[in-house]
């Protein structure tokens, strides 16, 4: 499993590293791209770890914990992007002279 995930880990790690400079200045789309690449790296590493735990314990619980981790990670990233896009939307409305209150 580790060998299978090595290539995606390298690609996603490189992508996250390249996108890191835009995470605070690239707007909501730049932030979403960075979070997606970062989350892929975290999930790839977690899959390797949980695969080892599953093999060692013979239990399905590590996979269930991993699923919950992935869900929470995705929800947190979505919330971050939502917040930033709301700020951008309000700024655009204010710039257009619309009431933002």
N, C-alpha and C positions, 0 to 999 in steps of 0.2 A: 504494500500500500504506500509506503514511504517513497519508493522509487517512482510510482505512478504520479504522485503529487509533487515531485521535485520540479518538474518543468513548469506547471502552473504557479507554484510557489515562487520560482525565479521570475517569471513574467509579471505576476501581480506585485511582487516585491519591488521590481524595477519600476513598474507603473506608479505605485504608491510613492516611491522615492522621487520620481520626476514630477508628480502632481503635488507634492508636499509644499512647494513654493507658491502654488496657486490656491491652497486651501483657505486662506484668509482673505485673498484679494481677487479671486476669480468669480465672485458672486455665487449664487446658489448652484449653478451648473458645475462650476469648478469644484465647489465643496462636495457636491454629489459624486463627481467622478473620483475625487480623492477618497471619500468615505467608502465607495464601492470597492476600490482597489485595496484599501486598508483592510476592510472587512473580509475580502477574499483571502488575504494573507493570514489573518487571524483564524479564519475557518479552516484553511488548509493545515495550519499548524495544529489546531484543535482536533482535526480528523486524524492526524497521525498519532497524537497522544491518546485519543479515545480509542483508536484501533488497537493500540498496544494494551490499554486497560481492558478492553473487551476480550482480547485474546488471553490476557493473564487471568481474568476473573471468570470468564465463561458466562458472563451476565450481560443482559441487554441494557442495564441501567446506564452505563457510560454513554450509549447512543441516545438514550432519552434525555440525559443531561445536555449532551451536545445539541440536540434539537432545540431545547429550551434556550440555550446560549445563543444559537443562530437566530432564533426568533427575537430575542431581546436586543441583540446587536442590530438587526435590521430595523426594528421599531425605533431604536434610539437614533440611528442614522436618518431615518425618515423624518423624525421629529426635528432634528437639527436642520435638515434641508427645508422643511416646512417653515420653521421660524425665520430662516434667512430669506426665503422667498416672500414671506409676508412683509418683512422689512423692505424688500425691494419693491413690492407692489405699492406699499404706502408711500415710499419715496417717489415713485413714478407718478402717483396720483397727486402728490403735493407739488411736484415739478410742473405738472399740467395745470395747476391752479385749482384742482378739485378739493372739496372738503374731505379731510381725512379723519375727522373726529367722529 
